[in-house]
Amino acid sequence: MKCKIFVFFSLAATMVGAAHAESDDQILLNAFHKYGITKCDKFILENSKLEGNWNMFISKHSGGIEGSATEVSIIRIWGTENDTVKADDSYIQTPKNCYMHRRSTVTYPGTCESNVDGNYWYVSNNMPGKDYTTYTNKGGVEMQAKEIQVGNFKACIQETSIRKQGSQG
């Protein structure tokens, strides 16, 4: 009888704990709120949702930035081995607007030629004598790509950067 009561209590405690567990969205927003970004929730969830199998690292300048503006950076890493994405987003909240600057890095096995889709990206700067090539897409997003080789293994490192503005709310 004691065993049955213990099993029931354990199951009940697990279900209650699960009912009060924070969603990924709430974990993300609470982290931003802790660092002073409190008026950009919708904008943050539109741009920096936590993806499956995620890790995040959030930080703020120790002295803040000038005036009533607040800046917070978050690094999100998600995916699985051999298919992992890293995005580094910086948010600024001013009295009137929210701003985001994202830098992301993706590494693909193989050459950059085989991993950069020519239907979407075109070479905008070859940069002779450098390791990087800059590509641009139809939306104006720039990507720097660099091919590396270790032994007989090649990989293509692709880095993009975008800036967005959103309203508070």
Secondary structure, DSSP 4 states (H G I P E B T S, - for coil): -HHHHHHHHHHHHHHHHHHHPPPHHHHHHHHHHHTT--S-HHHHHHH-PPPSS-EEEEEE-TT--STT-EEEEEEEEEEETTEEEEEEEEEEE-SSEEEEEEEEEEEEES-HHHHS-TTTEEEEE--TTSSEEEEEETT--EEEEEEEEETTEEEEEEEEEEEEEEE--
